[in-house]
Protein backbone atom coordinates (compact mmCIF):
# COMPACT_ATOMS: atom_id res chain seq x y z
CA UNK A 1 0.00 0.00 0.00
CA UNK A 2 1.42 3.42 -0.92
CA UNK A 3 2.51 5.65 1.94
CA UNK A 4 -0.25 8.19 1.22
CA UNK A 5 -3.04 5.63 1.56
CA UNK A 6 -1.57 4.36 4.79
CA UNK A 7 -1.45 7.90 6.18
CA UNK A 8 -5.06 8.52 5.16
CA UNK A 9 -6.21 5.35 6.91
CA UNK A 10 -4.28 6.29 10.06
CA UNK A 11 -5.92 9.74 10.10
CA UNK A 12 -9.37 8.23 9.56
CA UNK A 13 -8.78 5.69 12.33
CA UNK A 14 -7.66 8.39 14.77
CA UNK A 15 -10.68 10.54 13.98
CA UNK A 16 -13.09 7.62 14.36
CA UNK A 17 -11.56 6.94 17.77
CA UNK A 18 -12.11 10.59 18.72
CA UNK A 19 -15.71 10.40 17.52
CA UNK A 20 -16.30 7.23 19.54
CA UNK A 21 -14.86 8.85 22.67
CA UNK A 22 -17.00 11.96 22.12
CA UNK A 23 -20.13 9.84 21.89
CA UNK A 24 -19.12 8.06 25.08
CA UNK A 25 -18.83 11.42 26.85
CA UNK A 26 -22.30 12.43 25.65
CA UNK A 27 -23.71 9.12 26.84
CA UNK A 28 -22.10 9.48 30.27
CA UNK A 29 -23.42 13.04 30.56
CA UNK A 30 -26.96 11.97 29.71
CA UNK A 31 -26.84 8.93 31.95
CA UNK A 32 -25.15 10.43 35.00
CA UNK A 33 -25.80 14.18 34.94
CA UNK A 34 -29.25 14.18 33.39
CA UNK A 35 -30.17 10.83 34.97
CA UNK A 36 -31.76 9.78 31.66
CA UNK A 37 -31.38 6.02 31.49
CA UNK A 38 -33.74 5.76 28.50
CA UNK A 39 -31.03 7.42 26.42
CA UNK A 40 -28.82 4.33 26.57
CA UNK A 41 -31.45 1.59 26.30
CA UNK A 42 -31.45 -0.45 23.12
CA UNK A 43 -34.75 -0.47 21.31
BELDA-V972495 format. One record per backbone hydrogen bond with DSSP energy under -1.0 kcal/mol. CO is the residue of the C=O (numbers start at 1). NH is the residue of the N-H. If there is no record, write none. Layout:
co:nh
CO:NH
CO:NH
//
This chain:
co:nh
2:6
3:7
4:8
5:9
6:10
7:11
8:12
9:13
10:14
11:15
12:16
13:17
14:18
15:19
16:20
17:21
18:22
19:23
20:24
21:25
22:26
23:27
24:28
25:29
26:30
27:31
28:32
29:33
29:34
30:36
36:39
//
